[in-house]
Amino acid sequence: MERPPLAVTMGDPAGIGPELCLELLRDEVMLANHELRVFGSAAVLEGLAGAAGPIRDEHLVDFGPVDDLVPGQVSAATGAASFRYLEAAIEAALNGEVRAIITCPIHKAALAAAGIDFAGHTEILVDKTGSQSHAMMLTTPAITCSLVTTHLALSDVPAHLTTGRIAEVIDLTAAAMSTLHGRGARLAVLGLNPHAGEGGLFGDEESRIIQPAIDAARKGAIDVRGPLPPDTAFLPKTRREVDAYICMYHDQGLIPLKTLDFEHAVNVTLGLPFVRTSVGHGTALEIAGKGLASSDSLYAAVRLASRLLK
């Protein structure tokens, strides 16, 4: 069976990423089924491993120790290190050395402390690849949500909604869901306002911006419904009838997703020239280094990357 090489970035060394990577590197079943290369620090991983033995070098791309590392503490050094791991993995993917990138969490404050002016992984990936069409999709066995806007103040969301952008996210999500399910995707598009605008009583974005994107998708033979009222769109019956939701802003999609199945959430960046998946959680600084972190999301991200490649 083909095992395409997959890059796993360690994320912020002060967070739980190193623990997750260490567990992955010690899992003989995962190593047998996936060709993994962890981009990170051997010194950090060996410090966590302790008496359990050395890290297998063939699965590690080492960038050296991290100065003054304190687990759970944000610093410029950890921000710079996490950016370096990701940059190198992106370069390896663009050069064809790896087929996919799976990312452990980075910390926005640490990036800022290092003078790196990006809000997060998605923005870095889009910038470094020059991708013109992209979207953030989070998926679990229970629910999948793609986001039209991501890290914006709620007051800024309406100004960033356009028919073209919504249509782009619909198209990217339909393609990804068709790949995963082996059939045409079934999508639901949410409204922005309470009751999806209630016929214009609570806003006109639904009729003016969202509905034209839905109409265009239908003309392209995509099975899509909406705009649905956000307060009832996630009821069990609807979840059984759709493969993914197109959500207008960050919390509209991620509150139901993380409530239903936070532990198994995987973040996918659609539209890149390579597959990218990520854990669905943050750096969890409060438990870093304590052996309490769950690797479920990272394992799910690795498996989903392999599925998308197939």
PAZAPA-4460 file (N, C-alpha, C; in steps of 0.05 Angstrom, whole numbers, plus 32768, in hexadecimal, padded with zeros to 4 digits):
% residues 310
    n_x    n_y    n_z   ca_x   ca_y   ca_z    c_x    c_y    c_z   seq   type   mol
   8011   7FE8   8000   8000   8000   8000   8012   8019   8000     1      M     A
   800B   802C   7FEF   801A   8045   7FEE   8018   8054   8008     2      E     A
   802F   805E   8011   8030   806F   8029   803D   8089   8022     3      R     A
   802E   809D   8019   803A   80B7   8012   8046   80C4   802A     4      P     A
   805C   80D2   8027   8069   80DF   803E   8058   80F6   8048     5      P     A
   8055   80F8   8062   8045   810C   806F   8056   811C   8083     6      L     A
   8055   8136   8082   8063   8147   8095   8051   814D   80AC     7      A     A
   805B   814B   80C5   804D   8152   80DD   805D   8168   80EB     8      V     A
   8052   8180   80ED   8060   8196   80FA   805A   8195   8118     9      T     A
   806F   819A   8129   806C   8197   8146   805C   81AD   8153    10      M     A
   8059   81C4   8144   804B   81DA   8150   805B   81E9   8164    11      G     A
   804E   81F8   8175   805D   8208   818A   8069   81F5   819E    12      D     A
   8084   81F6   81A2   8091   81E3   81B4   8088   81E6   81D1    13      P     A
   807C   81FD   81D8   8072   8200   81F4   8056   81F5   81F8    14      A     A
   8049   81ED   81E3   802E   81E2   81E5   802E   81C4   81E6    15      G     A
   8018   81B8   81DF   8015   819B   81E1   801E   818C   81C7    16      I     A
   8025   819C   81B3   802E   818F   819A   8044   817B   819D    17      G     A
   805A   8182   81AC   806F   816E   81AF   8065   8153   81BC    18      P     A
   8054   8155   81CF   8049   813C   81DB   803A   812B   81C7    19      E     A
   802A   8139   81B7   801A   812B   81A3   802D   811E   818E    20      L     A
   8041   812C   8186   8054   8121   8172   8064   8109   817E    21      C     A
   806B   810C   8197   807A   80F6   81A4   8068   80DD   81A5    22      L     A
   804F   80E0   81AB   803D   80C8   81AC   803A   80BC   8190    23      E     A
   8038   80CE   817C   8036   80C4   8160   804F   80B5   8158    24      L     A
   8067   80BF   8160   8080   80B2   8158   8084   8098   8167    25      L     A
   8075   8093   817C   8078   807A   818B   8062   8066   8185    26      R     A
   8051   806D   8172   803A   805C   816B   8042   804B   8153    27      D     A
   8049   8032   8157   8053   8021   8142   803E   801C   812C    28      E     A
   8024   801C   8133   800F   8018   8120   800D   8031   810D    29      V     A
   800E   8049   8119   800D   8061   8108   8026   8063   80F6    30      M     A
   803D   805B   8100   8055   805D   80F0   8055   8047   80DA    31      L     A
   8048   8031   80DF   8047   801C   80CB   8034   8024   80B4    32      A     A
   801F   8033   80BB   800B   803A   80A7   800F   8055   8099    33      N     A
   8021   8066   80A4   8026   8080   8099   8044   8087   8099    34      H     A
   804D   8093   8083   8069   809C   8081   806B   80B8   808D    35      E     A
   8072   80BA   80A6   8071   80D3   80B5   808C   80E0   80B8    36      L     A
   808D   80FA   80B6   80A5   810A   80BB   809D   8121   80CD    37      R     A
   80A6   8121   80E6   80A0   8136   80F9   80B4   814C   80F6    38      V     A
   80AA   8164   80F0   80BB   817C   80EE   80BB   818A   810A    39      F     A
   80D1   8189   8118   80D2   8194   8133   80ED   8193   8140    40      G     A
   80ED   818F   8159   8106   818F   8169   810B   8174   8177    41      S     A
   8121   8167   816F   8128   814E   817D   812D   8152   819A    42      A     A
   8139   8169   81A1   813F   816F   81BD   8126   8171   81CE    43      A     A
   8111   817E   81C3   80F8   8181   81D1   80EB   8166   81D4    44      V     A
   80EA   8156   81BF   80DD   813C   81C0   80EC   8129   81D3    45      L     A
   8107   8129   81D2   8116   8117   81E3   8114   811F   8201    46      E     A
   8110   813A   8206   810C   8143   8221   80F2   8138   822C    47      G     A
   80DD   8136   821B   80C4   812B   8224   80C5   810C   8226    48      L     A
   80D5   8100   8214   80D6   80E3   8214   80E4   80D8   822D    49      A     A
   80F8   80E6   8238   8106   80DD   8250   8112   80C1   824D    50      G     A
   810C   80B0   8260   8117   8095   8260   810A   8082   824C    51      A     A
   80F6   808C   823E   80E8   807A   822B   80F8   8073   8213    52      A     A
   810F   8081   820F   8120   807A   81F8   8122   8090   81E3    53      G     A
   8135   808D   81D0   8139   80A2   81BC   8123   80A3   81A7    54      P     A
   8121   80BA   8199   810F   80BD   8183   811B   80B0   816A    55      I     A
   810B   80A3   815A   8115   8097   8141   811B   80AD   812C    56      R     A
   8134   80B1   8126   813C   80C7   8115   8130   80C7   80F9    57      D     A
   8129   80B0   80EF   811E   80AF   80D3   8103   80BC   80D1    58      E     A
   80F6   80C1   80E7   80DC   80CE   80E7   80DD   80EB   80F0    59      H     A
   80F5   80F6   80F4   80F7   8111   80FF   8108   8123   80EE    60      L     A
   80FE   813B   80E8   810E   8150   80DB   8114   8164   80F1    61      V     A
   812D   8165   80FA   8134   8173   8113   813E   818F   810D    62      D     A
   8133   81A3   811C   813B   81BF   8119   814A   81C9   8132    63      F     A
   8153   81B6   8143   8163   81BE   815A   8153   81C6   8172    64      G     A
   8160   81CB   8188   8153   81D2   81A1   8145   81EE   81A0    65      P     A
   8133   81F3   81B2   8125   820C   81B5   812F   821A   81CE    66      V     A
   813A   8232   81CB   8146   8241   81E1   8131   8247   81F7    67      D     A
   8139   8244   8210   8129   824C   8227   810C   8242   8226    68      D     A
   8109   822A   821D   80EE   821E   821B   80E3   8218   8237    69      L     A
   80CB   8222   823C   80BC   821B   8254   80A0   8212   824B    70      V     A
   809A   81F8   824F   807F   81EE   8247   8069   8200   8253    71      P     A
   8056   8207   8242   8040   8218   824A   8045   8235   824A    72      G     A
   805C   823E   8242   8063   825A   8242   8068   8265   8226    73      Q     A
   8059   8279   821E   805C   8285   8204   8076   8295   8202    74      V     A
   8084   8292   81EC   809D   82A2   81E8   80A2   82A6   81CB    75      S     A
   80B4   82BA   81C5   80BB   82BF   81A9   80CA   82A6   819E    76      A     A
   80DA   8299   81AE   80E9   8282   81A5   80D7   826B   819B    77      A     A
   80C2   8266   81AA   80B0   8250   81A2   80A0   8258   8189    78      T     A
   8098   8272   8188   808A   827B   8170   809B   8279   8157    79      G     A
   80B5   8280   8159   80C7   827F   8142   80CB   8261   813A    80      A     A
   80CE   8250   814E   80D2   8234   8149   80BA   8227   813A    81      A     A
   80A2   822D   8144   808A   8222   8137   8088   822B   811A    82      S     A
   808F   8244   8115   808E   824F   80FA   80A3   8241   80E8    83      F     A
   80BA   823C   80F3   80D0   822F   80E4   80C8   8213   80DC    84      R     A
   80BB   8204   80EE   80B3   81E9   80E7   809E   81EA   80D0    85      Y     A
   808B   81FC   80D2   8077   81FE   80BE   8082   8207   80A3    86      L     A
   8093   821B   80A3   809F   8224   808A   80AE   820E   807C    87      E     A
   80BD   81FE   808B   80CC   81E8   807F   80BA   81D3   8074    88      A     A
   80A4   81CD   8082   8091   81B9   8078   8083   81C2   805F    89      A     A
   807C   81DC   805E   8070   81E7   8046   8083   81E4   802E    90      I     A
   809C   81EB   8033   80B0   81E9   801D   80B3   81CC   8014    91      E     A
   80B3   81B9   8027   80B5   819D   8020   809D   8194   8010    92      A     A
   8085   819E   8016   806D   8197   8008   806D   81A2   7FEB    93      A     A
   8076   81BB   7FE9   8077   81C8   7FCF   808C   81BB   7FBD    94      L     A
   80A1   81B0   7FC9   80B6   81A2   7FBA   80AF   8185   7FB4    95      N     A
   8099   817C   7FBF   8091   8160   7FBA   809E   814C   7FCC    96      G     A
   80AC   8155   7FE1   80B9   8142   7FF4   80A5   8135   8007    97      E     A
   808F   8144   800C   8078   8138   801C   805F   813E   800D    98      V     A
   804A   812E   8012   8031   8132   8003   801C   8141   8013    99      R     A
   8020   8143   802D   800D   8150   803E   801B   815B   8057   100      A     A
   800E   8170   8063   8018   817B   807C   8002   8178   8091   101      I     A
   8009   816D   80A8   7FF7   816B   80BF   8004   817D   80D5   102      I     A
   7FF5   8190   80DF   8000   81A3   80F1   7FF6   81A0   810E   103      T     A
   8008   81A2   8121   8001   81A5   813D   7FFE   81C3   8143   104      C     A
   7FF2   81CA   8159   7FEA   81E6   815D   8001   81F9   8161   105      P     A
   7FFE   8211   8156   8010   8227   815B   8001   823C   816C   106      I     A
   8010   8250   8177   8004   8263   8189   8007   827F   817D   107      H     A
   7FF1   828D   817A   7FF1   82A7   816C   8002   82BB   817B   108      K     A
   8001   82BB   8196   8010   82CE   81A5   802E   82C9   81A3   109      A     A
   8036   82B0   81A1   8052   82A9   819D   805C   82B1   8182   110      A     A
   804B   82AE   816D   8052   82B7   8152   8057   82D6   8153   111      L     A
   8044   82E4   815F   8046   8301   8161   805F   8309   8170   112      A     A
   8066   82FB   8186   807E   8302   8195   8097   82FE   8184   113      A     A
   8096   82EB   8171   80AD   82E6   8160   80AD   82F9   8148   114      A     A
   809A   830B   8146   8099   831E   8130   808E   8312   8116   115      G     A
   807E   82FD   8119   8073   82EF   8102   8056   82F8   80FF   116      I     A
   8050   8306   80EA   8036   8314   80E7   8021   8303   80D8   117      D     A
   801A   82ED   80E4   8005   82DC   80D9   7FF2   82D4   80F0   118      F     A
   7FD8   82D2   80EA   7FC5   82CB   80FF   7FC5   82AE   8106   119      A     A
   7FCF   829D   80F4   7FCF   8280   80FA   7FD8   8270   80E2   120      G     A
   7FD4   8255   80E4   7FDE   8243   80CF   7FD2   824A   80B4   121      H     A
   7FB8   824E   80B2   7FAB   8251   8098   7FB8   8269   8089   122      T     A
   7FBB   827F   8097   7FC6   8297   808A   7FE3   8292   8081   123      E     A
   7FF3   8284   8090   800E   827D   8088   800E   826B   806F   124      I     A
   7FFE   8257   8070   7FFD   8244   805A   7FF4   8251   8040   125      L     A
   7FE0   8262   8041   7FD6   8270   802A   7FEC   8283   801F   126      V     A
   7FF9   8291   8031   800E   82A4   8028   8026   8295   801B   127      D     A
   802F   8280   8027   8047   8272   801E   8041   8262   8004   128      K     A
   8028   825B   7FFF   8022   824C   7FE7   8016   825D   7FD1   129      T     A
   800F   8276   7FD7   8002   8287   7FC4   7FE7   827D   7FBB   130      G     A
   7FD9   826F   7FCC   7FBF   8263   7FC5   7FAA   8279   7FC3   131      S     A
   7F9D   827B   7FAC   7F89   828F   7FA8   7F6D   8287   7FB3   132      Q     A
   7F68   826D   7FB3   7F4F   8262   7FBB   7F54   824F   7FD3   133      S     A
   7F47   8256   7FEA   7F4C   8245   8001   7F35   8248   8015   134      H     A
   7F34   8235   8027   7F1F   8235   803C   7F27   8224   8053   135      A     A
   7F1D   822A   806B   7F22   821A   8083   7F0A   8208   8087   136      M     A
   7F0F   81EE   8088   7EFA   81DB   808D   7F01   81CB   80A6   137      M     A
   7EEF   81C8   80B9   7EF3   81B7   80D0   7EE0   81A0   80CE   138      L     A
   7EEA   8188   80D3   7EDA   8170   80D0   7EDE   815D   80E7   139      T     A
   7EC8   814F   80EE   7EC8   813A   8102   7EB6   8124   80F7   140      T     A
   7EB5   810D   8104   7EA2   80F9   80FB   7E85   8102   80FE   141      P     A
   7E80   8116   810F   7E65   811F   8114   7E5C   8136   8102   142      A     A
   7E6E   8147   80F9   7E66   815F   80EC   7E7F   816B   80DE   143      I     A
   7E7A   8179   80C7   7E8F   8187   80B8   7E85   81A3   80B3   144      T     A
   7E96   81B7   80B8   7E90   81D3   80B3   7EA6   81E1   80A4   145      C     A
   7EA0   81EF   808F   7EB3   8201   8081   7EAC   821E   8088   146      S     A
   7EC0   822F   8089   7EBC   824A   8092   7EC1   825E   807C   147      L     A
   7EAE   8270   8077   7EB1   8285   8063   7EC4   829A   806D   148      V     A
   7EC1   82A2   8087   7ED5   82B4   8093   7EE0   82A6   80AC   149      T     A
   7EF8   82AE   80B5   7F05   829F   80CB   7F0A   82B1   80E2   150      T     A
   7F22   82BB   80E5   7F29   82CA   80FD   7F24   82E8   80F9   151      H     A
   7F0A   82EF   80FC   7F01   830B   80FA   7EF0   8312   8112   152      L     A
   7EF0   832B   8119   7EDD   8334   812D   7EC1   8331   8121   153      A     A
   7EAE   832A   8131   7E93   8325   8127   7E88   833D   8119   154      L     A
   7E8E   8355   8122   7E84   836D   8115   7E8F   8371   80F9   155      S     A
   7EA6   8363   80F2   7EB2   8366   80D8   7EA8   8351   80C4   156      D     A
   7E99   833D   80CD   7E92   8327   80BC   7E81   832F   80A4   157      V     A
   7E6B   833F   80A8   7E5A   8345   8091   7E69   8352   8079   158      P     A
   7E7C   8363   8080   7E8B   8371   806B   7E9D   835E   805B   159      A     A
   7EA3   8347   8066   7EB5   8334   8059   7EA6   831E   804A   160      H     A
   7E8C   831F   804C   7E7C   830A   803D   7E76   8314   8021   161      L     A
   7E7E   8304   800D   7E77   830A   7FF2   7E6C   82F0   7FE5   162      T     A
   7E5D   82F4   7FD0   7E52   82DC   7FC2   7E69   82CB   7FB7   163      T     A
   7E7D   82D8   7FAC   7E94   82C9   7FA1   7EA2   82B9   7FB6   164      G     A
   7EA7   82C4   7FCE   7EB5   82B5   7FE3   7EA4   829E   7FEC   165      R     A
   7E8A   82A1   7FF0   7E79   828B   7FF9   7E78   8275   7FE4   166      I     A
   7E77   827D   7FCA   7E77   8269   7FB5   7E91   8259   7FB4   167      A     A
   7EA7   8267   7FBA   7EC2   825A   7FBB   7EC3   8245   7FD1   168      E     A
   7EB8   824C   7FE8   7EB9   8238   7FFF   7EA6   8221   7FF9   169      V     A
   7E8F   8226   7FEC   7E7D   8210   7FE4   7E8C   81FD   7FD1   170      I     A
   7E99   8208   7FBD   7EA7   81F7   7FA9   7EBD   81E7   7FB6   171      D     A
   7ECE   81F3   7FC7   7EE4   81E5   7FD3   7EDA   81CF   7FE6   172      L     A
   7EC5   81D5   7FF5   7EB9   81C1   8007   7EAD   81AA   7FF8   173      T     A
   7E9E   81B0   7FE3   7E92   819B   7FD3   7EA7   8188   7FC8   174      A     A
   7EBD   8193   7FBE   7ED3   8182   7FB4   7EDF   8170   7FC9   175      A     A
   7EE4   817B   7FE1   7EF0   816C   7FF7   7EDD   8156   8000   176      A     A
   7EC3   815D   8004   7EB0   8149   800D   7EAC   8133   7FF8   177      M     A
   7EAD   813A   7FDF   7EAA   8125   7FCA   7EC2   8112   7FCB   178      S     A
   7ED9   811D   7FD0   7EF1   810C   7FD2   7EEF   80F9   7FEA   179      T     A
   7EE6   8103   8001   7EE4   80F2   8019   7ECE   80DD   8017   180      L     A
   7EB7   80E4   800B   7EA0   80D2   800B   7E9D   80C2   7FF1   181      H     A
   7EAC   80CA   7FDD   7EAA   80BB   7FC3   7E90   80BF   7FB5   182      G     A
   7E83   80D5   7FB9   7E6A   80DC   7FAC   7E66   80FA   7FAD   183      R     A
   7E51   8104   7FA0   7E4B   8120   7FA1   7E46   812A   7FBD   184      G     A
   7E50   8141   7FC4   7E4C   814C   7FDF   7E30   8158   7FE3   185      A     A
   7E27   8157   7FFC   7E0D   8163   8003   7E14   8179   8018   186      R     A
   7E0F   8192   8010   7E18   81A9   8020   7E00   81B9   802A   187      L     A
   7E04   81C7   8040   7DF1   81DA   804B   7DFF   81F4   8050   188      A     A
   7DF3   820A   8047   7DFE   8225   804A   7DEE   8233   8060   189      V     A
   7DFB   823F   8073   7DED   824D   8089   7DE8   826A   8082   190      L     A
   7DD3   8275   808D   7DD0   8292   808C   7DE2   82A0   809F   191      G     A
   7DE3   82BA   809E   7DF3   82CA   80B0   7DE2   82D3   80C8   192      L     A
   7DC9   82DB   80C3   7DB9   82E8   80D7   7DA6   82D5   80E5   193      N     A
   7D9A   82DD   80FC   7D86   82CC   8109   7D70   82C5   80F5   194      P     A
   7D68   82AB   80F5   7D52   82A1   80E4   7D59   82A5   80C6   195      H     A
   7D73   82A6   80C0   7D7D   82AA   80A5   7D71   82C4   8099   196      A     A
   7D6E   82D8   80AA   7D64   82F2   80A1   7D47   82F6   80A3   197      G     A
   7D38   82E0   80A6   7D1A   82E2   80A8   7D0F   82F3   8091   198      E     A
   7D17   82EC   8078   7D0C   82FB   8061   7D14   8318   8060   199      G     A
   7D2A   831F   806B   7D34   833A   806A   7D2E   834B   8083   200      G     A
   7D20   833F   8096   7D1A   834E   80AF   7D32   8353   80C0   201      L     A
   7D45   833F   80BF   7D5D   8341   80D1   7D77   8343   80C1   202      F     A
   7D75   834D   80A9   7D8D   8350   8098   7D88   8344   807D   203      G     A
   7D97   834E   8069   7D93   8346   804D   7DAA   8336   8042   204      D     A
   7DBE   832F   8052   7DD5   8320   8047   7DCD   8306   803A   205      E     A
   7DB8   82F9   8045   7DB0   82DF   803A   7DA6   82E2   801D   206      E     A
   7D95   82F5   8018   7D8B   82F8   7FFC   7D9F   8306   7FEA   207      S     A
   7DAF   8319   7FF5   7DC1   8329   7FE5   7DDB   831C   7FDF   208      R     A
   7DE6   830B   7FF1   7E01   8301   7FEE   7E01   82E2   7FEE   209      I     A
   7DF3   82D6   8001   7DF5   82B9   8005   7DE5   82A9   7FF0   210      I     A
   7DCC   82B1   7FEB   7DBC   82A2   7FD8   7DC8   82A1   7FBC   211      Q     A
   7DD4   82B7   7FB1   7DE0   82B4   7F97   7DF7   82A0   7F95   212      P     A
   7E06   829D   7FAB   7E1B   8289   7FAB   7E0F   826C   7FAB   213      A     A
   7DF9   8268   7FB9   7DEC   824E   7FB9   7DE1   8248   7F9D   214      I     A
   7DD5   825D   7F90   7DCA   8259   7F75   7DE0   8251   7F62   215      D     A
   7DF7   825E   7F64   7E0E   8258   7F52   7E17   823B   7F56   216      A     A
   7E18   8232   7F70   7E21   8217   7F75   7E0E   8203   7F6A   217      A     A
   7DF4   8209   7F6C   7DE0   81F6   7F60   7DE3   81F4   7F42   218      R     A
   7DE9   820A   7F35   7DED   820A   7F18   7E06   81F9   7F12   219      K     A
   7E18   81F7   7F24   7E30   81E6   7F21   7E2C   81C9   7F2A   220      G     A
   7E12   81C2   7F2E   7E0A   81A7   7F35   7E13   819E   7F51   221      A     A
   7E17   81B1   7F63   7E1D   81AB   7F7F   7E03   81A9   7F8F   222      I     A
   7E00   8194   7F9F   7DE8   8190   7FAF   7DEB   81A2   7FC8   223      D     A
   7DDD   81B8   7FC9   7DE1   81CB   7FDF   7DC5   81D6   7FE7   224      V     A
   7DC1   81DA   8001   7DA9   81E5   800B   7DAF   81FE   801B   225      R     A
   7D9B   8210   801F   7DA0   8228   802F   7D95   8241   8021   226      G     A
   7D99   8258   802E   7DA7   825C   8048   7D95   8251   805F   227      P     A
   7DA1   8241   8071   7D92   8236   8087   7D95   8248   80A0   228      L     A
   7D80   824A   80B0   7D82   8259   80C9   7D97   824B   80DB   229      P     A
   7DAB   825A   80E4   7DC0   824E   80F3   7DB8   8240   810D   230      P     A
   7DA1   8248   8119   7D9A   823D   8133   7D8E   8221   8131   231      D     A
   7D85   8219   8119   7D79   81FE   8115   7D89   81ED   8101   232      T     A
   7D9D   81F8   80F5   7DAC   81EA   80E0   7DBA   81D2   80E9   233      A     A
   7DC1   81D1   8103   7DD2   81BB   810D   7DC2   81A5   811B   234      F     A
   7DA8   81A5   8119   7D98   8190   8125   7D9F   8175   8119   235      L     A
   7D9C   815F   8128   7DA5   8145   811F   7D9A   813D   8103   236      P     A
   7D81   8143   80FE   7D76   813B   80E4   7D85   8148   80CD   237      K     A
   7D8B   8161   80CF   7D9A   816F   80BA   7DB6   8165   80B8   238      T     A
   7DC3   8160   80CF   7DDE   8155   80CE   7DE0   813B   80C0   239      R     A
   7DCB   812B   80C2   7DCB   8111   80B4   7DC7   8115   8096   240      R     A
   7DBC   812B   808D   7DB6   812F   8071   7DCB   813F   8062   241      E     A
   7DDF   814A   8070   7DF4   815A   8062   7E0F   8150   806A   242      V     A
   7E22   8154   8058   7E3E   814C   805D   7E4E   8163   806A   243      D     A
   7E47   817C   8064   7E57   8192   806E   7E46   81AB   806E   244      A     A
   7E4C   81BD   8081   7E3F   81D7   8083   7E53   81ED   807A   245      Y     A
   7E48   8201   806C   7E57   8219   8065   7E4E   822F   8078   246      I     A
   7E60   8238   8089   7E5A   824A   809F   7E66   8265   809A   247      C     A
   7E57   827A   80A1   7E5F   8295   809A   7E76   82A0   80AB   248      M     A
   7E78   8296   80C4   7E8E   82A1   80D5   7E97   828B   80E8   249      Y     A
   7EAD   8290   80F5   7EBC   827C   8105   7EAA   826D   8119   250      H     A
   7E9E   827C   812C   7E90   826E   8141   7E76   8262   8138   251      D     A
   7E6B   826B   8122   7E52   8260   8118   7E56   8242   8112   252      Q     A
   7E6D   823B   8108   7E73   821F   8102   7E81   8210   8118   253      G     A
   7E93   821D   8126   7EA4   820F   8139   7E97   820A   8154   254      L     A
   7E83   821A   815C   7E75   8214   8175   7E67   81F9   8173   255      I     A
   7E56   81F4   815F   7E49   81DA   815D   7E5D   81C3   8159   256      P     A
   7E72   81C8   8148   7E85   81B3   8142   7E94   81AA   815B   257      L     A
   7E9E   81BE   816A   7EAE   81B7   8182   7E9C   81AC   8198   258      K     A
   7E83   81B4   8199   7E71   81A9   81AD   7E6B   818C   81A7   259      T     A
   7E68   8185   818D   7E60   816A   8186   7E77   8157   8187   260      L     A
   7E90   815F   8180   7EA6   814C   817D   7EC1   815A   817D   261      D     A
   7EC7   8168   8192   7EE0   8178   8193   7EF9   8166   8191   262      F     A
   7EF9   814F   819F   7F11   813E   81A0   7F1A   8134   8185   263      E     A
   7F08   8131   8172   7F0F   8125   8159   7F0F   8139   8142   264      H     A
   7F0E   8153   8148   7F0C   8168   8134   7F27   816A   8125   265      A     A
   7F25   816C   810B   7F3C   8170   80F9   7F37   8189   80E8   266      V     A
   7F4C   819A   80E7   7F4B   81B2   80D7   7F58   81AC   80BC   267      N     A
   7F4A   81B3   80A6   7F55   81AE   808B   7F55   81C9   807C   268      V     A
   7F6C   81CF   8070   7F6E   81E7   805F   7F69   81DF   8042   269      T     A
   7F52   81E7   8037   7F4B   81E1   801C   7F58   81F4   8008   270      L     A
   7F5E   81EB   7FF1   7F68   81FC   7FDB   7F86   81FF   7FD9   271      G     A
   7F95   81F1   7FEA   7FB3   81F2   7FE9   7FBD   81DF   7FD4   272      L     A
   7FD6   81E2   7FCB   7FE1   81CF   7FB7   7FE9   81B4   7FC3   273      P     A
   7FE4   81B0   7FDD   7FE9   8197   7FEB   7FD4   8194   8001   274      F     A
   7FD2   817C   800C   7FBF   8177   8021   7FCA   8182   803B   275      V     A
   7FB9   8191   804A   7FC1   819A   8065   7FAA   8195   8078   276      R     A
   7FB0   8186   808D   7F9D   8182   80A3   7FAB   818A   80BD   277      T     A
   7F9A   818E   80D2   7FA5   8197   80EB   7F93   818E   8102   278      S     A
   7F9F   818D   811A   7F8E   8188   8131   7F79   819E   8133   279      V     A
   7F63   8198   8140   7F4D   81AC   8143   7F4E   81BB   815D   280      G     A
   7F65   81BA   816B   7F67   81C7   8185   7F80   81D9   8186   281      H     A
   7F83   81E8   819B   7F9A   81FA   819E   7FB1   81EE   81AD   282      G     A
   7FC3   8200   81B5   7FDC   81F7   81C2   7FD8   81EC   81DE   283      T     A
   7FC1   81F2   81EB   7FBB   81E8   8206   7FD2   81EC   8219   284      A     A
   7FDC   8204   821B   7FF4   820A   822B   7FF0   8201   8249   285      L     A
   7FD7   8202   8252   7FD3   81FC   826E   7FD9   81DF   8276   286      E     A
   7FD9   81CD   8262   7FDF   81B1   8268   7FF9   81A8   825A   287      I     A
   8007   81BA   824D   801F   81B2   823E   8034   81A5   8251   288      A     A
   803F   818F   8248   8054   8182   8257   804A   8171   826E   289      G     A
   8030   816F   8272   8025   8160   8289   801A   8144   8281   290      K     A
   801C   813D   8268   8013   8123   825F   7FF5   811F   825F   291      G     A
   7FE7   8135   825D   7FC9   8134   825D   7FBD   8138   8242   292      L     A
   7FCC   813E   822E   7FC1   8145   8214   7FB8   812C   8205   293      A     A
   7FA1   812F   81F7   7F96   8119   81E7   7FA1   811B   81CA   294      S     A
   7FAA   8105   81BF   7FB4   8104   81A4   7F9E   80FD   818F   295      S     A
   7F85   80FB   8198   7F70   80F3   8185   7F6E   8104   816D   296      D     A
   7F6F   811F   8170   7F6C   8131   815A   7F84   812E   8146   297      S     A
   7F9C   812B   8151   7FB4   8128   813F   7FB2   810F   812F   298      L     A
   7FAB   80F9   813C   7FA8   80E0   812E   7F92   80E2   8118   299      Y     A
   7F7C   80EF   811F   7F67   80F3   810B   7F71   8104   80F4   300      A     A
   7F82   8118   80F9   7F8D   8129   80E4   7F9F   811A   80D2   301      A     A
   7FB0   8108   80DD   7FC1   80F8   80CC   7FB1   80E5   80BA   302      V     A
   7F9D   80D8   80C6   7F8C   80C5   80B6   7F7C   80D4   80A0   303      R     A
   7F72   80EC   80A7   7F63   80FB   8093   7F75   8104   807C   304      L     A
   7F8D   810C   8082   7FA0   8114   806D   7FA5   80FD   805A   305      A     A
   7FA8   80E5   8065   7FAC   80CD   8054   7F93   80C8   8043   306      S     A
   7F7C   80CB   804E   7F63   80C7   803F   7F61   80DB   8028   307      R     A
   7F67   80F4   802D   7F65   8109   8019   7F79   8103   8002   308      L     A
   7F90   80F9   8008   7FA4   80F2   7FF4   7F9B   80DB   7FE2   309      L     A
   7F8C   80C9   7FEE   7F82   80B2   7FDF   7F6B   80B8   7FCD   310      K     A
***
